[in-house]
Amino acid sequence: MAGFWIRIAPTGCVYGSALEEYVGPLAEDAHKEFTPKVADRRREAAQGWRHELVGRDEWKRRAEPCLRGQCSHSPYSAGRSVEDVELPETAS
């Protein structure tokens, strides 16, 4: 039975999924699939992103609610917040 790689943010929310038979058997393979650049992978690993291989039942329990926007996890923002700023007026 094929498994599913899930991409998990530091908050615990699943942000992606891929079939093991398509990606490969190692967590490093999954990370490369989701994040092609080495520098980005290093940054994500330091931030706490991880990739786990799960079966169908575990995928339905953990990944499906997140991917459908029905989970209770906090959104991942990497410590950044968006705030409103006043834009300068432009001459027309």
N, C-alpha and C positions, 0 to 999 in steps of 0.2 A: 504494500500500500504506500503510495506516495504521500509525503508530508508537505507542509506549507511553511515557508520561511515567513516570519512576521517581523516587521520593523517597529521597534518600540521606543518611544520618546522617554526622556527621563521622568516624565509625569506618569508613565505607565500606559499611556494611550498608544494604540497601534495605528501607525500612519501608512502602512503598506504591507503587501502580501505578495508572495510569488511561489510558484510550484517548485519543490525541491528538484524534481527531474529536469526542469528547465535551467535552474540556477546552479546547482551543484550541491555536494554533500557537506561543505564547510561553512561556518558562520562568516568567514572571510569572503567566501564566494558571494554570499547574500549581501554583505555590506558593499562589495564592489558593484553588484547589480543595481543597488539603490543609489549609491554614491560613487561615481566613477573616479573622481580626483582623489589622489592619495592625501593631499593636504586637508581636504574636506573630511575624509574618513578619520584622520587623526584628531581633528577638531571635534567631530561628533563623538568619538570614543572618549575623549577627555570630558565632554559634557554629560556623558552617561547614556548615550543611545546604545541600543543593543539589538541583536537579531537572534531569534530563537526558532528552532525547528519544532513544529507542533503537528499533531494529527488532526483529522477533520473535526472530531468532537471538541477538542481544545480550541481550534480555530473558530468554530461557531460560538463558543462561550466567551473567548477573549477578544478576537479580532472583529468579528462581524458587527457587534454593537458600535465599536469605535469607527469602523469604516462607513457605517450608515449614519454617523452623527448622533447615535443614541446612547453613548456612554456617559459616565459621570466624571470623567477625568477633566482636569484643568487643561486648557489649551497650552501647548508649549510655545514659549516666547523667547527663550534664551536670555532671560533677564532684561529684555527690552520691552518697553511699553510704547504704545502709540499715543501721542497727544496732539490736540488741535493747536495749530499755530496760525497766526494772522498773516495773511499774504499781503504784500505791498500792492497798492493800486497801480495799474498799468495805464499808460496813456493810450487812448484809442485813436 
